[in-house]
Amino acid sequence: MTVRRVVPNVQSETVQESREFYGLLGFEEVMNHGWIMTMASPSSPAAQVSFTAGDKTAPVTPDMSVEVDDVNAAYAAMRGSGAEILHPLQDEEWGVRRFFVRDPNGRVINVLGHR
């Protein structure tokens, strides 16, 4: 399995201020669904940070997103290990297939793949 990118998810009620702040560091907005906004480095597009007020379709907001090349294999590996699945594997309307799992430190990880 290949990891394509890792993105911290910052819970925020100040998205506009975050956009301006991270813009000063060279980040540009690459996605905005209203409830989540992602900024990336133009010179290194996999260097990203997301700001979210809450997750639209899941019961919890993840701390981090990990994009993998085979989300089905990642889900099978996590289930096989007995890891706590917080949000089942499903296709989302915005073009990703994802699930949430709790890591050993108690952090919620959004594991996803683009469809």
Secondary structure, DSSP 4 states (H G I P E B T S, - for coil): --EEEEEEEEE-S-HHHHHHHHHHTT-EEEEE-SSEEEEE-SSSTT-EEEEESS-SSSSS--SEEEEES-HHHHHHHHHHHT--EEEEEEE-TTSEEEEEEE-TTS-EEEEEEE-
